Amino acid sequence: MRNLVPLLPLVLLVALLLPCSAEGQLAIRGGVNLVDLFGDDVETSDARPRLAGGVGFDLIGLGPLTLAPEVYYAQKGAENFQRRLAEGESVEVSLSYVEVPVLLRLAIPVGGTRIQPYLAGGPVFGWQLQCEVQASATGAREDCGQLLGGEQQLEETLRNFEQGVMLGGGVAVELIPGFGALTFDARLARGLSRLSDRDDGPEIQNRALSLLVGYRFGLG
């Protein structure tokens, strides 16, 4: 059953890429991730701004509730990161993911206006694309495997698949009736799985505050 979990977002991704129906709403968003690392084995970690952007599709709607899967490219990591009980200088960690948030969006009724506020939340699945660690003082690059507590190769220590949860809200501003809306979103994403794939690896997880601007086509 555990091996089937990563297949769920892939099924939703296929549905996302199907042709949109007349009632469907396609959205594009992009912006900034304010990211850092947290966990029991994190001594210090400073937030840093990174990029995020992607597309989403309103898959199923029932009254004010809408199931809206998305596909994103998201950069994560931290500045001045140092592991607890580990010797060495602070480093800068750079990670990149393809993420699939599966959000349930709740529209908040506002009568007589073109402004539509909403809340959203749900699980998020991510596939790690790249990891780089750079020493803050010297600029020297280090193996991410060392960051995660092992002498093994990177692919043996860094988890390729991440699960998390995302909560947030936003507002859609309809510019021209029938031609979509400008959207503004703020979201907090927290990783539920460790970066390390080893049973004895350190407790280090991703965390990100996303500030996104986008356009949703076919608001109605």
N, CA and C of each residue as an Amber inpcrd file, in Angstrom:
protein
   660
   0.8240000  -1.2020000   0.0000000   0.0000000   0.0000000   0.0000000
   0.8640000   1.2600000   0.0000000   1.9970000   1.1970000   0.7760000
   2.8850000   2.3480000   0.8490000   3.4440000   2.7150000  -0.5140000
   3.7390000   1.6970000  -1.3420000   4.3110000   1.9530000  -2.6640000
   3.3100000   2.5670000  -3.6240000   2.0130000   2.4810000  -3.2880000
   0.9940000   3.0340000  -4.1610000   0.7550000   4.5180000  -3.9080000
   1.2360000   5.0370000  -2.7590000   0.9790000   6.4350000  -2.4120000
   1.5070000   7.4040000  -3.4550000   2.7690000   7.2380000  -3.9600000
   3.2520000   8.1700000  -4.9720000   2.4620000   8.1450000  -6.2710000
   1.6610000   7.0920000  -6.5230000   0.8980000   7.0090000  -7.7610000
  -0.3280000   7.9110000  -7.7480000  -0.8200000   8.2710000  -6.5390000
  -2.0190000   9.1070000  -6.4550000  -1.8560000  10.4470000  -7.1480000
  -0.7790000  11.2160000  -6.8680000  -0.6340000  12.4800000  -7.5790000
  -0.4070000  12.3150000  -9.0710000   0.1550000  11.1690000  -9.5010000
   0.3440000  10.9530000 -10.9340000  -1.0030000  10.7880000 -11.6340000
  -1.9320000  10.0970000 -10.9790000  -3.2770000   9.9680000 -11.5410000
  -3.9440000  11.3310000 -11.6480000  -3.7870000  12.1530000 -10.6110000
  -4.3670000  13.4930000 -10.6460000  -3.6960000  14.3670000 -11.6970000
  -2.3930000  14.1370000 -11.9090000  -1.6820000  14.8910000 -12.9420000
  -2.2400000  14.5820000 -14.3170000  -2.5580000  13.3230000 -14.5760000
  -3.1630000  12.9470000 -15.8560000  -4.5040000  13.6540000 -16.0330000
  -5.2960000  13.6590000 -14.9640000  -6.5860000  14.3480000 -15.0290000
  -6.4080000  15.8400000 -15.2550000  -5.3480000  16.3910000 -14.6650000
  -5.0790000  17.8130000 -14.8180000  -4.7650000  18.1890000 -16.2540000
  -4.1140000  17.2850000 -16.9730000  -3.6910000  17.5800000 -18.3380000
  -4.7480000  17.2500000 -19.3890000  -5.8910000  16.7040000 -18.9600000
  -6.9690000  16.4410000 -19.9020000  -7.5820000  17.7470000 -20.3870000
  -8.2050000  17.7660000 -21.5930000  -8.8130000  18.9860000 -22.0910000
  -9.8410000  19.5350000 -21.1110000  -9.8420000  20.8520000 -20.9490000
 -10.7470000  21.5100000 -20.0170000 -12.1670000  21.4990000 -20.5540000
 -13.1190000  21.2760000 -19.6690000 -14.5220000  21.3920000 -20.0560000
 -14.9200000  22.8500000 -20.0900000 -16.1350000  23.1060000 -20.5770000
 -16.6100000  24.4830000 -20.6860000 -16.6890000  25.1370000 -19.3260000
 -16.9580000  24.3190000 -18.2620000 -17.0810000  24.8750000 -16.9290000
 -15.7490000  24.8980000 -16.1950000 -14.7200000  24.2700000 -16.7760000
 -13.4490000  24.1550000 -16.0840000 -12.7300000  25.4870000 -16.0080000
 -11.8520000  25.5970000 -15.0060000 -11.0610000  26.8030000 -14.8130000
  -9.5960000  26.4350000 -14.7380000  -8.8240000  26.9290000 -15.6680000
  -7.3870000  26.7120000 -15.6980000  -6.7020000  27.9240000 -15.0850000
  -5.7330000  27.6850000 -14.2090000  -5.0530000  28.7810000 -13.5240000
  -3.5450000  28.6540000 -13.6900000  -2.8770000  29.7880000 -13.8380000
  -1.4170000  29.8450000 -13.8270000  -1.0060000  30.7600000 -12.6730000
   0.0500000  30.3610000 -11.9470000   0.4990000  31.1500000 -10.7960000
   2.0210000  31.1110000 -10.7160000   2.5750000  32.1730000 -10.1720000
   4.0060000  32.2330000  -9.9440000   4.3120000  33.2290000  -8.8500000
   5.4640000  33.0620000  -8.2160000   5.8150000  33.9880000  -7.1550000
   7.0360000  33.5410000  -6.3880000   7.0310000  33.8220000  -5.0900000
   8.1920000  33.6430000  -4.2340000   7.8860000  32.6330000  -3.1440000
   8.8400000  31.7330000  -2.9010000   8.8190000  30.8450000  -1.7430000
   9.7850000  31.3900000  -0.6930000   9.2880000  31.6510000   0.5110000
  10.1620000  31.9750000   1.6350000  10.3800000  30.6680000   2.3850000
  11.5570000  30.0630000   2.2450000  11.7600000  28.6740000   2.6420000
  12.8200000  28.5540000   3.7290000  12.6970000  27.4910000   4.5320000
  13.7450000  27.1100000   5.4590000  13.5810000  25.6350000   5.7840000
  14.4770000  25.1160000   6.6250000  14.4510000  23.7340000   7.0680000
  14.1730000  23.6960000   8.5700000  13.4450000  22.6850000   9.0170000
  13.1340000  22.5660000  10.4340000  13.2090000  21.0970000  10.8390000
  13.1590000  20.8470000  12.1460000  13.2060000  19.4860000  12.6550000
  14.0440000  19.3870000  13.9110000  14.0030000  18.2270000  14.5510000
  14.7200000  18.0080000  15.8060000  16.2240000  18.1200000  15.6430000
  16.7330000  17.8630000  14.4320000  18.1730000  17.8890000  14.2090000
  18.6550000  19.1680000  13.5440000  17.8110000  20.2070000  13.5270000
  18.1980000  21.4990000  12.9530000  18.6370000  22.4310000  14.0770000
  19.8930000  22.8780000  14.0250000  20.4170000  23.8180000  15.0160000
  20.0400000  25.2430000  14.6400000  20.3630000  25.6510000  13.4140000
  19.9930000  26.9710000  12.9020000  19.5260000  26.8300000  11.4590000
  18.6340000  27.7180000  11.0550000  18.1230000  27.7200000   9.6830000
  17.4410000  29.0470000   9.4250000  17.9540000  29.8160000   8.4810000
  17.3700000  31.1070000   8.1280000  16.5810000  30.9900000   6.8340000
  15.4270000  31.6560000   6.7940000  14.5870000  31.6330000   5.5950000
  15.2800000  32.3660000   4.4530000  15.0050000  31.9010000   3.2400000
  15.5620000  32.5400000   2.0480000  14.4950000  32.5770000   0.9740000
  14.4690000  33.6120000   0.1230000  13.4820000  33.6730000  -0.9640000
  13.9140000  32.8240000  -2.1470000  12.9860000  32.0140000  -2.6560000
  13.2130000  31.2050000  -3.8450000  12.0000000  31.3200000  -4.7540000
  12.0430000  30.6760000  -5.9220000  10.9940000  30.8000000  -6.9210000
  10.0180000  29.6250000  -6.8700000   8.7860000  29.8950000  -7.2810000
   7.7720000  28.8490000  -7.4160000   6.8180000  29.2660000  -8.5220000
   6.2930000  28.2910000  -9.2570000   5.3420000  28.5990000 -10.3200000
   4.7910000  27.3420000 -10.9470000   3.5650000  27.4440000 -11.4750000
   2.9610000  26.2870000 -12.1030000   1.5460000  26.5510000 -12.5560000
   0.7960000  25.4550000 -12.7600000  -0.5670000  25.5430000 -13.2780000
  -1.4900000  24.6990000 -12.4020000  -2.7750000  25.0140000 -12.4530000
  -3.7790000  24.2470000 -11.7320000  -5.0650000  24.1630000 -12.5260000
  -5.9210000  23.2230000 -12.1230000  -7.1890000  23.0340000 -12.8220000
  -8.2660000  22.6630000 -11.8220000  -9.4150000  23.3350000 -11.9040000
 -10.5590000  23.0040000 -11.0570000 -11.1920000  21.7290000 -11.5900000
 -10.9740000  20.6320000 -10.8770000 -11.3750000  19.3280000 -11.3740000
 -12.8320000  19.0030000 -11.0630000 -13.2470000  19.2010000  -9.8030000
 -14.6050000  18.8740000  -9.3770000 -15.1210000  20.0030000  -8.4980000
 -16.3390000  20.4550000  -8.7570000 -16.9590000  21.4960000  -7.9530000
 -18.2790000  21.0430000  -7.3700000 -18.4950000  21.3570000  -6.0980000
 -19.7480000  21.0450000  -5.4340000 -20.0970000  22.2170000  -4.5310000
 -20.9760000  23.0830000  -5.0060000 -21.3160000  24.2830000  -4.2530000
 -20.0890000  25.1670000  -4.0970000 -19.8170000  25.6030000  -2.8480000
 -18.6500000  26.4780000  -2.6370000 -17.3250000  25.7180000  -2.5880000
 -17.3560000  24.3740000  -2.6410000 -16.1500000  23.5620000  -2.5580000
 -15.6750000  23.1450000  -3.9470000 -14.3680000  23.2010000  -4.1540000
 -13.7800000  22.8060000  -5.4300000 -12.5060000  22.0160000  -5.1820000
 -12.3790000  20.8630000  -5.8360000 -11.1410000  20.0910000  -5.8060000
 -10.2430000  20.6080000  -6.9200000  -9.0570000  21.1050000  -6.5440000
  -8.2040000  21.7870000  -7.5110000  -6.7660000  21.2770000  -7.4240000
  -6.4070000  20.2300000  -8.1670000  -5.0070000  19.7820000  -8.2130000
  -4.1440000  20.7470000  -9.0200000  -2.8590000  20.7990000  -8.6760000
  -1.9290000  21.7160000  -9.3300000  -0.5990000  21.0110000  -9.5880000
   0.2010000  21.5640000 -10.4720000   1.5520000  21.0830000 -10.7390000
   2.4970000  22.2840000 -10.6860000   3.5460000  22.1880000  -9.8420000
   4.4350000  23.3120000  -9.6210000   5.8980000  22.9000000  -9.7040000
   6.7300000  23.8660000 -10.0850000   8.1670000  23.7820000  -9.8620000
   8.4560000  24.6620000  -8.6510000   9.0640000  24.1060000  -7.6120000
   9.2870000  24.8340000  -6.3670000  10.7250000  24.6920000  -5.9180000
  11.3610000  25.8110000  -5.5920000  12.7000000  25.8160000  -5.0330000
  12.5960000  25.9390000  -3.5120000  13.4210000  25.1620000  -2.8030000
  13.3970000  25.1830000  -1.3440000  14.8220000  25.1850000  -0.8160000
  14.9680000  25.0230000   0.5160000  16.2830000  25.0380000   1.1310000
  16.3530000  26.0110000   2.2810000  17.5680000  26.4910000   2.5970000
  17.7560000  27.4020000   3.7210000  19.1290000  28.0470000   3.6480000
  19.2670000  29.1810000   4.3230000  20.5530000  29.8430000   4.4970000
  21.0300000  29.6550000   5.9260000  22.3380000  29.7460000   6.1280000
  22.9260000  29.6200000   7.4680000  22.4120000  28.3810000   8.1910000
  22.3570000  27.2700000   7.4620000  21.8550000  26.0270000   8.0430000
  22.9840000  25.2750000   8.7410000  22.6660000  24.7410000   9.9200000
  23.6300000  23.9320000  10.6490000  22.8760000  22.8440000  11.4020000
  23.4070000  21.6350000  11.3300000  22.7910000  20.4990000  12.0190000
  23.1260000  20.5210000  13.4990000  22.1660000  20.0790000  14.2950000
  22.3920000  19.9450000  15.7250000  23.4170000  18.8210000  15.9830000
  24.3350000  19.0590000  16.9210000  25.3450000  18.0760000  17.3190000
  26.2540000  17.6670000  16.1580000  26.3890000  18.5350000  15.1620000
  27.2870000  18.2480000  14.0330000  28.3010000  19.3790000  13.9100000
  29.5730000  19.0370000  13.8120000  30.6090000  20.0390000  13.6770000
  30.6630000  20.5610000  12.2480000  31.0710000  21.8080000  12.1220000
  31.1880000  22.3950000  10.7920000  30.5360000  23.7570000  10.7180000
  30.8590000  24.4980000   9.6630000  30.3080000  25.8310000   9.4980000
  28.9000000  25.7690000   8.9230000  28.2320000  26.9020000   8.9680000
  26.9020000  26.9830000   8.3850000  26.9890000  26.8750000   6.8710000
  25.9550000  26.2950000   6.2620000  25.9380000  26.1030000   4.8170000
  24.6270000  26.6310000   4.2440000  24.6260000  26.8220000   2.9460000
  23.4220000  27.1920000   2.2110000  22.9330000  25.9530000   1.4560000
  21.6680000  25.5940000   1.6830000  21.0880000  24.3970000   1.0770000
  20.1010000  24.8120000  -0.0030000  20.2730000  24.2810000  -1.2100000
  19.3770000  24.5730000  -2.3280000  18.7330000  23.2800000  -2.8180000
  17.4090000  23.2330000  -2.7970000  16.6470000  22.0720000  -3.2460000
  15.6330000  22.5150000  -4.2830000  15.2930000  21.6250000  -5.2030000
  14.2340000  21.9240000  -6.1690000  13.3470000  20.7010000  -6.3220000
  12.0520000  20.9420000  -6.5030000  11.0520000  19.8880000  -6.5640000
  10.0420000  20.1500000  -7.6730000   9.4560000  19.0760000  -8.1810000
   8.1800000  19.1480000  -8.8870000   7.1220000  18.7480000  -7.8660000
   6.1790000  19.6450000  -7.5970000   5.1830000  19.4090000  -6.5610000
   3.7810000  19.3300000  -7.1490000   2.9550000  18.4800000  -6.5470000
   1.5550000  18.3480000  -6.9280000   0.6890000  18.5560000  -5.6830000
   0.2570000  19.7950000  -5.4100000  -0.7140000  20.0170000  -4.3440000
  -2.0960000  19.5570000  -4.8050000  -2.8220000  18.8740000  -3.9270000
  -4.2030000  18.4640000  -4.2090000  -5.0760000  19.2250000  -3.2220000
  -5.5570000  20.3830000  -3.6400000  -6.1960000  21.3190000  -2.7280000
  -7.7180000  21.2680000  -2.8210000  -8.3430000  21.4190000  -1.6710000
  -9.7860000  21.6130000  -1.5880000 -10.0040000  23.0870000  -1.2800000
 -10.6380000  23.7970000  -2.1990000 -10.8200000  25.2390000  -2.0630000
 -12.2520000  25.5620000  -1.6380000 -12.3780000  26.4180000  -0.6350000
 -13.6820000  26.8450000  -0.1290000 -13.8860000  28.3150000  -0.4530000
 -14.8600000  28.6120000  -1.3170000 -15.1800000  29.9950000  -1.6770000
 -15.9870000  30.6440000  -0.5530000 -15.6200000  31.8700000  -0.1950000
 -16.3240000  32.6250000   0.8380000 -17.2760000  33.5980000   0.1520000
 -18.5880000  33.4450000   0.3740000 -19.5680000  34.3000000  -0.3330000
 -19.3920000  35.7740000   0.0040000 -19.3400000  36.5980000  -1.0440000
 -19.3010000  38.0500000  -0.9120000 -20.2590000  38.6060000  -1.9490000
 -21.3680000  39.1270000  -1.5240000 -22.3950000  39.5890000  -2.4660000
 -22.0780000  40.9410000  -3.0800000 -22.5050000  41.0930000  -4.3510000
 -22.4240000  42.3890000  -5.0240000 -21.0240000  42.8850000  -5.2850000
 -20.0800000  41.9930000  -5.5410000 -18.7020000  42.4070000  -5.7940000
 -18.0320000  41.4250000  -6.7390000 -16.9810000  41.8860000  -7.3950000
 -16.1980000  41.0170000  -8.2720000 -15.0110000  40.3920000  -7.5500000
 -14.9470000  40.5680000  -6.2430000 -13.8730000  40.0070000  -5.4430000
 -14.3570000  38.7320000  -4.7630000 -13.6240000  37.6220000  -4.9500000
 -14.0040000  36.3300000  -4.3890000 -12.8870000  35.7890000  -3.4910000
 -12.9960000  35.9590000  -2.1710000 -12.0040000  35.3600000  -1.2800000
 -12.2290000  33.8590000  -1.1220000 -11.1870000  33.1400000  -0.7430000
 -11.2990000  31.6960000  -0.5870000 -10.2160000  31.1790000   0.3540000
 -10.4680000  29.9980000   0.9150000  -9.5060000  29.2580000   1.7140000
  -9.1860000  27.9630000   0.9870000  -8.0000000  27.4270000   1.2080000
  -7.6100000  26.1970000   0.5160000  -6.6700000  25.3840000   1.3940000
  -6.7140000  24.0780000   1.2230000  -5.8120000  23.2080000   1.9590000
  -5.8500000  21.7910000   1.4300000  -4.8120000  21.0260000   1.7370000
  -4.7660000  19.6390000   1.3020000  -3.3550000  19.1020000   1.2840000
  -3.1940000  17.8520000   0.8840000  -1.8550000  17.2490000   0.8100000
  -1.0710000  17.7730000  -0.3880000   0.2450000  17.6870000  -0.2670000
   1.1150000  18.0590000  -1.3780000   2.1750000  16.9710000  -1.5210000
   2.4110000  16.5510000  -2.7590000   3.3860000  15.5010000  -3.0750000
   4.4980000  16.1190000  -3.9150000   5.7440000  15.7850000  -3.5910000
   6.8630000  16.3870000  -4.3000000   7.9090000  15.3700000  -4.7150000
   8.5200000  15.6030000  -5.8830000   9.6190000  14.7890000  -6.3890000
  10.8660000  15.6550000  -6.4610000  11.8750000  15.2690000  -5.7260000
  13.1080000  16.0410000  -5.6510000  13.8800000  15.9570000  -6.9570000
  14.2940000  17.1190000  -7.4770000  15.0390000  17.1860000  -8.7230000
  16.5160000  17.4370000  -8.5070000  16.8570000  18.2610000  -7.5130000
  18.2450000  18.6750000  -7.3550000  18.5050000  19.0780000  -5.9060000
  19.7270000  18.8440000  -5.4470000  20.1420000  19.2860000  -4.1180000
  21.5930000  19.7480000  -4.1860000  21.8570000  20.9610000  -3.6900000
  23.2100000  21.5020000  -3.6260000  23.4400000  22.0980000  -2.2410000
  24.6410000  21.9050000  -1.7130000  25.0300000  22.4820000  -0.4350000
  26.3120000  23.2770000  -0.6480000  26.3020000  24.5520000  -0.2200000
  27.4650000  25.4160000  -0.4120000  27.8630000  26.0290000   0.9220000
  29.1520000  25.9410000   1.2650000  29.6560000  26.5160000   2.5050000
  29.5200000  28.0290000   2.4680000  28.9810000  28.5960000   3.5320000
  28.7130000  30.0340000   3.5710000  29.9970000  30.8510000   3.5520000
  31.0320000  30.3830000   4.2440000  32.2610000  31.1700000   4.3770000
  33.1880000  31.0250000   3.1840000  33.4200000  29.7890000   2.7480000
  34.4110000  29.5300000   1.6960000  33.8150000  29.4510000   0.3030000
  32.5160000  29.1820000   0.1900000  31.8930000  29.0120000  -1.1120000
  32.0730000  27.6190000  -1.6800000  32.7350000  26.7330000  -0.9380000
  32.9580000  25.3690000  -1.4080000  31.6590000  24.5790000  -1.3870000
  31.4750000  23.7290000  -2.3930000  30.2750000  22.9020000  -2.4820000
  30.5120000  21.5440000  -1.8290000  29.4840000  21.0610000  -1.1330000
  29.5810000  19.7850000  -0.4350000  28.4800000  18.8530000  -0.9180000
  28.6770000  17.5580000  -0.6610000  27.7120000  16.5470000  -1.0450000
  26.5040000  16.6200000  -0.1150000  25.3010000  16.6100000  -0.6600000
  24.1010000  16.6030000   0.1580000  24.0380000  15.3640000   1.0430000
  24.6840000  14.2860000   0.6320000  24.7220000  13.0910000   1.4480000
  25.3690000  13.3500000   2.7980000  26.3850000  14.2020000   2.8540000
  27.0180000  14.5490000   4.1160000  26.0540000  15.3370000   4.9990000
  25.2590000  16.1840000   4.4110000  24.2640000  16.9560000   5.1570000
  23.2780000  16.0340000   5.8650000  22.9460000  14.9250000   5.2240000
  21.9220000  14.0330000   5.7560000  22.5040000  12.9160000   6.6160000
  23.7760000  12.9930000   6.9340000  24.3360000  12.1070000   7.9330000
  24.7970000  10.7670000   7.4480000  25.6170000  10.7170000   6.4180000
  26.1070000   9.4240000   5.9610000  27.2440000   9.5660000   4.9820000
  27.9760000   8.4860000   4.7920000  29.0680000   8.4630000   3.8350000
  28.6020000   7.9020000   2.4950000  27.3200000   7.5660000   2.3840000
  26.8190000   6.9500000   1.1650000  26.6530000   7.9920000   0.0560000
  26.3700000   7.5170000  -1.1250000  26.1370000   8.4120000  -2.2460000
  24.8310000   9.1760000  -2.0490000  24.7170000  10.2950000  -2.7360000
  23.5610000  11.1780000  -2.5850000  22.2470000  10.4540000  -2.8030000
  22.1720000   9.6180000  -3.8480000  20.9160000   8.9580000  -4.1590000
  20.5140000   7.9460000  -3.0930000  21.4620000   7.5600000  -2.2170000
  21.1620000   6.6070000  -1.1600000  20.7410000   7.2910000   0.1370000
  20.9070000   8.6060000   0.2380000  20.5970000   9.3100000   1.4750000
  19.4690000  10.3160000   1.3130000  19.2950000  10.8710000   0.1200000
  18.2880000  11.8960000  -0.0910000  17.0010000  11.2600000  -0.5980000
  15.9260000  11.5180000   0.1180000  14.6310000  10.9720000  -0.2740000
  14.1620000  11.6410000  -1.5670000  13.7910000  10.8390000  -2.5580000
  13.3510000  11.3830000  -3.8420000  11.8970000  11.8220000  -3.8350000
  11.1150000  11.2870000  -2.9040000   9.6850000  11.5870000  -2.8540000
   9.3400000  12.1790000  -1.4960000   8.6080000  13.2860000  -1.5070000
   8.2570000  13.9850000  -0.2730000   6.7430000  14.1350000  -0.1590000
   6.2260000  13.9870000   1.0550000   4.8220000  14.2320000   1.3320000
   4.7050000  15.3750000   2.3330000   3.6770000  16.1840000   2.1660000
   3.4790000  17.3130000   3.0610000   2.0360000  17.7490000   3.0800000
   1.8010000  18.8770000   3.7240000   0.4620000  19.4490000   3.8020000
   0.5670000  20.9380000   3.5080000  -0.4630000  21.4840000   2.8650000
  -0.4730000  22.8860000   2.4740000  -1.7810000  23.5280000   2.9250000
  -1.6780000  24.7080000   3.5240000  -2.8370000  25.4750000   3.9560000
  -2.6430000  26.9180000   3.5200000  -3.7360000  27.5880000   3.1780000
  -3.6130000  28.9810000   2.7720000  -4.9370000  29.5770000   2.3560000
  -4.8420000  30.7110000   1.7220000  -6.0260000  31.4160000   1.2560000
  -5.6450000  32.4300000   0.2160000  -6.6480000  33.0570000  -0.3470000
  -6.3820000  34.0490000  -1.3730000  -7.6330000  34.7790000  -1.7820000
  -7.4890000  35.5180000  -2.8540000  -8.6100000  36.2840000  -3.3790000
  -8.5100000  36.3180000  -4.8990000  -9.6610000  36.1520000  -5.5590000
  -9.7470000  36.2690000  -7.0180000 -10.4950000  37.5550000  -7.3540000
  -9.9020000  38.3660000  -8.2040000 -10.5020000  39.6440000  -8.5960000
 -10.8920000  39.5500000 -10.0630000 -12.1900000  39.5110000 -10.3280000
 -12.6870000  39.3990000 -11.6950000 -12.5260000  40.7370000 -12.4030000
 -11.7570000  40.7400000 -13.4840000 -11.4910000  41.9670000 -14.2160000
 -12.5790000  42.2550000 -15.2410000 -12.8450000  41.2720000 -16.1020000
 -13.9000000  41.3890000 -17.1150000 -14.7880000  40.1620000 -16.9870000
 -16.0980000  40.3270000 -16.7990000 -16.9900000  39.1770000 -16.6200000
 -16.8330000  38.1540000 -17.7500000 -16.6340000  36.9000000 -17.3690000
 -16.5010000  35.8290000 -18.3410000 -15.1060000  35.6180000 -18.8840000
 -14.1360000  36.4520000 -18.4600000 -12.7810000  36.3440000 -18.9960000
 -11.7480000  36.0640000 -17.9040000 -12.1990000  35.5020000 -16.7920000
 -11.2590000  35.0810000 -15.7730000 -11.0370000  36.0990000 -14.6880000
 -10.0140000  35.8250000 -13.8460000  -9.7630000  36.6690000 -12.6880000
  -8.2860000  36.6510000 -12.3210000  -7.8390000  37.7640000 -11.7920000
  -6.5010000  37.8710000 -11.2360000  -6.5320000  37.2940000  -9.8230000
  -5.5330000  36.4640000  -9.4660000  -5.5380000  35.8030000  -8.1650000
  -4.2950000  36.1720000  -7.3570000  -4.4860000  36.2410000  -6.0440000
  -3.4100000  36.4940000  -5.0990000  -3.5140000  35.4390000  -4.0020000
  -2.4390000  34.6690000  -3.7870000  -2.4650000  33.5640000  -2.8350000
  -1.3190000  33.6650000  -1.8400000  -1.5980000  33.2490000  -0.6030000
  -0.5810000  33.0570000   0.4190000  -0.7810000  31.6570000   0.9900000
   0.3000000  30.8440000   0.9920000   0.1880000  29.4500000   1.4040000
   1.3600000  29.0580000   2.2830000   1.0760000  28.1960000   3.2590000
   2.1150000  27.6370000   4.1050000   2.1740000  26.1360000   3.8600000
   3.3420000  25.6500000   3.4350000   3.5440000  24.2220000   3.1680000
   4.5470000  23.6660000   4.1680000   4.2240000  22.5310000   4.7230000
   5.0860000  21.8900000   5.7270000   5.3140000  20.4420000   5.3260000
   6.5790000  20.0380000   5.2420000   6.8900000  18.6660000   4.9050000
   6.5640000  17.7250000   6.0530000   5.9920000  16.5670000   5.7240000
   5.6880000  15.5450000   6.7190000   6.6870000  14.4000000   6.6980000
   7.5160000  14.3430000   5.6690000   8.5370000  13.2990000   5.5520000
   9.9230000  13.9280000   5.6510000  10.8650000  13.1910000   6.2130000
  12.2370000  13.6650000   6.3570000  12.9360000  13.7230000   5.0040000
  13.9380000  14.5890000   4.9070000  14.7400000  14.6330000   3.6870000
  15.5640000  13.3700000   3.5330000  15.9960000  12.7950000   4.6370000
  16.8140000  11.5880000   4.5890000  15.9580000  10.3550000   4.3940000
  16.4500000   9.4370000   3.5650000  15.7390000   8.1930000   3.3070000
  16.2460000   7.0630000   4.2020000  17.1960000   7.3720000   5.0770000
  17.7590000   6.3740000   5.9770000  16.9540000   6.3100000   7.2690000
  16.8340000   5.1010000   7.8390000  16.0960000   4.9340000   9.0840000
  16.7560000   5.6770000  10.2350000  18.0920000   5.7830000  10.1970000
  18.8140000   6.4780000  11.2590000  19.2470000   7.8800000  10.8360000
  18.6500000   8.4040000   9.7740000  18.9970000   9.7330000   9.2860000
  18.4450000  10.8300000  10.1760000  18.9650000  12.0610000  10.0360000
  18.5270000  13.1690000  10.8820000  17.1050000  13.6200000  10.5520000
  16.4710000  14.2410000  11.5580000  15.1200000  14.7880000  11.3960000
  15.2210000  16.1900000  10.7950000  15.1710000  16.2590000   9.4670000
  15.2340000  17.5320000   8.7400000  14.1120000  17.5360000   7.7150000
  13.2870000  18.5920000   7.7230000  12.1430000  18.6760000   6.8240000
  12.0530000  20.0570000   6.1950000  11.3000000  20.1270000   5.1010000
  11.0940000  21.3810000   4.3840000   9.9260000  22.1680000   4.9580000
  10.0210000  23.4980000   4.8270000   8.9150000  24.3770000   5.1880000
   8.9610000  25.5920000   4.2600000   7.7970000  26.0600000   3.8040000
   7.7810000  27.1730000   2.8480000   6.5160000  28.0130000   3.0010000
   6.6960000  29.3270000   2.9270000   5.5880000  30.2700000   2.8090000
   5.6010000  30.7940000   1.3830000   4.5280000  30.5170000   0.6310000
   4.4530000  30.9100000  -0.7850000   3.5530000  32.1170000  -0.9590000
   4.0470000  33.1160000  -1.6750000   3.2770000  34.3020000  -2.0460000
   3.1910000  34.3160000  -3.5680000   1.9720000  34.0790000  -4.0980000
   1.7890000  33.8330000  -5.5180000   0.8010000  34.8100000  -6.1450000
   1.0740000  35.1690000  -7.3650000   0.1720000  35.9760000  -8.1940000
  -0.1260000  35.1850000  -9.4550000  -1.3850000  35.1750000  -9.8830000
  -1.7180000  34.4030000 -11.0700000  -2.9680000  34.8760000 -11.7610000
  -3.3890000  34.0660000 -12.7280000  -4.6080000  34.3720000 -13.4720000
  -5.4070000  33.0870000 -13.6530000  -6.6750000  33.1610000 -13.2870000
  -7.5690000  32.0140000 -13.4290000  -8.5230000  32.2820000 -14.5900000
  -8.4860000  31.4060000 -15.5930000  -9.3030000  31.5800000 -16.7850000
 -10.6830000  30.9480000 -16.5830000 -11.7000000  31.6140000 -17.0290000
 -13.0440000  31.0590000 -17.0020000 -13.7340000  31.1450000 -15.6660000
 -13.5030000  32.1990000 -14.9050000 -14.1760000  32.3620000 -13.6200000
 -15.6790000  32.4650000 -13.8340000 -16.3990000  31.6860000 -13.0940000
 -17.8410000  31.7620000 -13.2640000 -18.5760000  30.9320000 -12.2470000
